[in-house]
Amino acid sequence: MLTCVTAATLASPATAAPDSAAVDPYEVTLTGQVVKQVQERQAPKPSWEKALAYAMDKRGTPYVWGGTGRRGYDCSGLMLRAYESAGIELPRTAAQQYSAFSRKIAWKDLKPGDLVFFSGLGHVGMISKPGHMVHAPRTGDVVKEEKLSSWRRRAFVGAVRPDPKGVKLTDRLAELRRAPAPVMPTATL
């Protein structure tokens, strides 16, 4: 589905002709590149991206044991609310979150949005980018993003991917971005 693109949308002061010629409101040129940009903007956002954006937005929020909101978060409370913001319900505790999904993800296969579990299922974080996670670490600390250390690798229990459809959608969006712009016929009204 494409949004209606008008001459006014395409002609802004930054792109106006140097001679300040008036833009004909009945003449619109859509290039394949413009169509591709509109398609990318209108593509649905995967749930994991929404969840990750929520968690990253909470950086600096205090850790509060049992916290799931305004005053602060514990590790599983942050994951609960992050995925809730994306329309996916998770159980309350880290152990329950891990057990809620039958498919487990190996360390080498981690992707952004995956929930990673450590220390006998006593801690959970979310992969934010390769080699990093966002989490609520401990009392006296704040929600933050940090590098996955060798200590974390040794304490790793497993990971789950709460949104398999979102991962497939992300792959489809990547294909769309790699594809060349469509060839557009020229039409003058």
Buried (B, 14 or more C-beta within 10 A) or exposed (E): EEEEBEEEEBBEEEEEEEEEEEBEEEEBEBBEEBBBEBBEEEEEEBBBBBBBEBBBEBEEBBBBEEBBEEEBBBBBBBBBBBBBBBEBEBBBBBBEBBEEBEEEBEEEEBBBBBBBBBEEBBBBBBBBEEEBBBBBBEEEEBBBBEEBEEEBEEBBBBBBBBBEEBBEBBEEBEEEEEEEEEEEEEEEE
